[in-house]
Every structure is written in C-alpha cells, then in structure tokens.
Amino acid sequence: MLTIDQKKNSKTKVLVNFKEANHPYFIQLMNGELIPICTMDCIRIFDKLDELKKEPDNAPTLWTPIHYCNIDIKTMTVVMDSKPDQVLMLVRGKTYQRPRGKTSLRADASNCNLNADWP
C-alpha cells in the first residue's frame, strides 16, 4: 500500500510529465514571425524526443497534417510541403504559456449572460 507521500510524489511526476509534454513549440518564419504548433503536435514532438533518447537511430522526423510540414526533431528544423526548398526553425517556447491571438479557438465566455433567467 502506498503512503500519502508516495501518492503525492506520483501525482507530481504525472503533472510534471504532462506539463513538459504539452510545452508549446513554434515554427519560426524567415522574418522572425512565430506560428504556434497545435497541442497534439507538441505532445507528438515530446514523444518523439523521448523515443530518440531511448533509440537514437530511429527516424527523427514527424509530419503534421495541421501545418502540412515535416519536422526534424534532431536538427530542430521544419520543411513546409508547399515550399520544400525553404528550411525553417522549430523553436521551443520560453515559458509554458501559450499566446492566444484573435484567431484562437479557445472558448470565450465574455459574451455569455450567466445571470440570465432561463425560460
């Protein structure tokens, strides 16, 4: 049976792994502009990095259907399908925080009237 401290340590490890796996990555364009990579692809990058730690000879690339590009984890480069001659950089976010722009699909409850009477 696990002690309370062991349970806390186990939960902390899971939270740290989740936070690390979900850390944001970006595609850096030639002009310095950053394109955020979706959360699922960030998790796939984390998994690929973990895989390469265990098996360094495995293929270091991922293809993402969201951005239509190949990501090379070892060289931290990105090649878009539409511009195969252009090599862009894969950049890890400095913090865990994800920027939210005007085109974000995050739910916005600011226009909801939570105090309204329902019919």
C-alpha positions in Angstrom: 0.0 0.0 0.0 1.3 3.5 -0.9 1.9 6.1 1.7 0.5 9.6 1.3 4.0 11.0 0.4 4.4 8.3 -2.3 0.9 9.2 -3.7 1.8 12.9 -3.8 5.2 12.2 -5.5 3.4 10.0 -8.1 0.8 12.7 -8.8 3.6 15.4 -9.0 5.5 13.2 -11.6 2.4 12.8 -13.7 1.7 16.6 -13.6 5.3 17.4 -14.5 5.3 14.9 -17.4 2.0 16.3 -18.7 3.3 19.9 -18.4 6.5 19.0 -20.2 4.7 17.1 -22.9 2.3 20.0 -23.5 5.1 22.6 -23.7 4.5 24.9 -26.7 6.6 24.8 -29.8 6.6 27.2 -32.8 7.6 27.4 -36.4 9.8 30.4 -36.9 9.5 32.0 -40.3 12.3 33.8 -42.1 11.0 37.2 -41.0 11.1 36.1 -37.3 7.3 35.6 -37.0 6.3 32.6 -34.9 3.5 30.2 -35.9 2.2 28.2 -32.9 2.1 24.4 -33.3 -1.1 22.7 -32.1 -1.1 21.0 -28.7 -1.4 17.5 -30.2 1.7 18.0 -32.3 3.6 19.4 -29.3 2.8 16.2 -27.5 4.0 14.2 -30.5 7.2 16.2 -30.5 7.7 15.4 -26.8 7.0 11.7 -27.5 9.5 11.7 -30.4 12.2 13.3 -28.3 11.6 10.7 -25.6 11.7 7.9 -28.3 15.0 9.3 -29.6 16.5 9.3 -26.1 15.9 5.6 -25.9 16.6 4.7 -29.6 18.9 7.4 -31.1 18.9 5.6 -34.5 15.1 5.9 -35.1 13.8 8.3 -37.7 13.8 11.9 -36.2 11.0 13.3 -38.4 7.3 13.9 -37.9 4.8 15.0 -40.5 1.9 17.2 -39.3 -1.3 17.4 -41.2 -2.3 20.7 -39.4 0.7 22.6 -40.9 1.5 20.4 -43.8 5.1 20.1 -42.9 7.9 17.8 -41.9 9.5 18.4 -38.5 13.1 17.2 -37.9 13.5 16.8 -34.1 17.3 16.3 -34.1 18.1 19.4 -36.2 15.0 21.4 -34.9 14.1 22.3 -38.5 10.8 22.4 -40.4 10.2 22.0 -44.1 6.7 23.0 -45.4 5.2 20.8 -48.1 4.3 23.9 -50.1 7.9 25.3 -50.0 10.3 22.3 -49.9 13.4 24.4 -50.7 12.9 26.6 -47.6 14.1 25.4 -44.2 12.5 27.0 -41.2 13.3 26.6 -37.5 11.5 24.7 -34.8 11.5 26.8 -31.6 10.5 25.7 -28.1 8.5 28.2 -26.2 10.4 30.0 -23.4 7.6 29.5 -21.0 4.7 27.1 -20.7 2.2 29.9 -21.6 0.6 29.7 -25.0 -0.1 33.0 -26.7 -3.8 33.4 -27.8 -4.4 35.5 -30.8 -7.6 36.8 -32.5 -7.9 33.6 -34.4 -7.8 31.4 -31.3 -10.5 28.8 -31.0 -10.4 29.0 -27.2 -13.8 29.4 -25.7 -14.7 32.9 -24.7 -17.5 33.3 -22.1 -17.3 37.1 -22.0 -20.4 37.5 -24.1 -22.5 35.0 -22.0 -25.0 36.3 -19.6 -24.7 33.8 -16.8 -27.3 35.6 -14.7 -30.0 35.5 -17.3 -33.3 33.8 -16.4 -33.8 30.6 -18.4 -37.3 30.2 -20.0 
